[in-house]
Amino acid sequence: MMNGDERIYAMMMEALDGELTAAGWLELEADLRARPDLAREWRLLQSIDALLRETPALAPAADFVQRTLVRLPDSRQRVWALAVAYLLLLVGGLLPLGAIIWFVTAFGDALVQPGLWRGLAHTLSAIVNVAQTVLSGLWQVLAALGRQASEQPGVWGWLFVMLGLVMLWRGVYQQLMRPSSDWTSERA
């Protein structure tokens, strides 16, 4: 269901298209007299419609079709290129599958030995233990640094000031040690 403004806009569009009935024209005119803001929009719509109707339609150049067809790629080449691309994708997908099948057939007997899986489980367990130890140590180092930073913030402040000074003097040193040819080109 349309509200009042939507109904008026719909009547405006019908009027521009020449489809508005006589009763619709009377209703539209009454609404436009009652609402000056809509009357202004109606005048704008009419001027845009007139401008569009008066503008001549553009026609393409006489040889546009021939020039466009010449620029299009050859469909046979495109089909061959797509066929090669799909073939490469197919081979790329089949190669890993073939490698897995070859590996299973070549080493299938060794893969079902219980000792192999016990050894892999033992190795993975050792790797997990080492990773836990390293992460635990790293966590303790970070916790200690955090405690020290909270207990002695002045030390950290001085450390950052010294690092800033080192970086500043490093930049100054690099500027001073730059070849003189760079300086002369900047001044020119």
N, C-alpha and C positions, 0 to 999 in steps of 0.2 A: 504494500500500500504506500503510495507516495504522499509526502507532506506537501504543503502549499508551494514552497519554492521549487521543489522538484517538478511539480505539475506545471508551473509556469515555464520552467526551462524546457520541459518536454514540448509544451505548446510553441515556444519560440523556435525550437528545432523543426517542428512540423511546419511552421509558417515559412521558415527559410527554404524548406524542401517543397513548398507549394501544396502541402497535404492537409492544411488546417481548414476545417469547415467554417461556414459563415458564423455559426454560433460560437465556435472556438475563437474566431477573430474578435467578436464582441467581448467575450470573456477576457481574452488577452489584453485588449485595449483598456478594459476597466481595471484590470490588475496593474497595468503599467501606469495609468493615471494615479492610482492609489499609492504606488511605490516608485518614487523618483529614482532610487538606486537601481532598480531593475530596468527602468526606462533607459537609463544611461547605458547599462549593459546591452540592452536590446539595440540601441543605436550603434554601439561598437560591433556587435555581431553582424548587423546589417552591412556596415562598412567593410568588415573583413570578408563577408560573403560576396559583396560586389567586387572587391579587389580580386578575389580568387576567380570569379567568373569572367572578369575582363582580361586577366592575364592569359596571353596566348599559350597554348600547350606546346611544349618543347618536343621536337622530333629528333631522333638520333640521326647522325650523319648517314649518307647514302651507303657508304661502304663499311658501316659499323659491324654488321654481322660477319662479313668476310674477314675483317681485321681481328675480330674476337675469336673466330674459329681457327685462324692461323696461330694465334697465341696459345690456344689450349694444348695441353700435352697430348701426345699420341696415346690413344687408349690401349693399343697393343703393348707399348712399352710399359704403361702403368700396370697392365695385367701381369706381364712378365715380372716386373719388380715386386708386385704383391705376392706372386707365386714363389719367388725366391725368398722373400721375407718370411712367408708362412712355412716354407720348407726349412729354413734356418731355425725358426722357432720350434718346429716339430723335432728336428734333430737335436736342438738344444735341450728339449725336454726328454728325449729318449736316451741321450747319452748318460745322464746320471742314473736313470733306471737300469740301463744296460750294465753300468759299472757296479751297481748294487747287486744285480743278479750274478755277475761274474764273481764278485767278492764272496757272496754266499755259497756259490757252487765250489769255488776254489778253497775256501776256508771253512766250509760248513761243519766238517767233523771237529775242527778245533773250537768252533763257537759253542758246541753243545757240551764241552767238557766242564764239569763242575769246578775244577781247580782254576780255570780262567776267570770265572765269575767271582769266585772267592778272592782271587788276587785283585781283580778290579774293585771289588767292594772294599778290600783292605786299603788299596791305594787311594780311593776316594775318601775313605774315612781319615787317612793321614793328611790329605790335602785340606779337608774341612777342619781338622784339629789345628793345623798350622795357620790357616786363615783366621780361626777364632783367636788364637794366641796373638797374632799380629794386630788384629782389630782391638783386642783387649788392651794391648800395650799402647796402641795409638790413642785409645780412649783415655787411658791413665795419663799420658803425656798432655793431652788437651785439657783434661781436668786440672792437672797441676798448673799449667799455664793460666788457666782461668782463675784459679785460686790466687796465684801470684799477682795477676793483673788486678784482682779486686783488693788484695792486701797492700800492694805498692803501685798505685797508678802513676806516681811521679817517675818511676823508673821507666815505665813504658812511654810516658810522655817524652822524656829525654831521648829515648831510643828513636822515637819517630822524628823528633827534631833533628837529631844527628843524621838520620837517613835522608831527611829532606835537604839538609845542607850538602850532603855528599852528592845527591842528585843535581842540586843547583850548580855546584862547582864542576860536576861532570859536564853539564851543558855549557858552562862558560869555557871550560877547557876545549871542548869540541869546537866551539865557535872560534877560539883563538888559534887552533891548530889547523883550521880549514885552509886550503891553498889560497894564495893571494889572488889567483885568477878569478875565483868566485867573487871576491870583494870588488874587483874592478868591474866585473860585469854587472854587479848590483848597483854600483854608482853611476853607470852609464845610462 
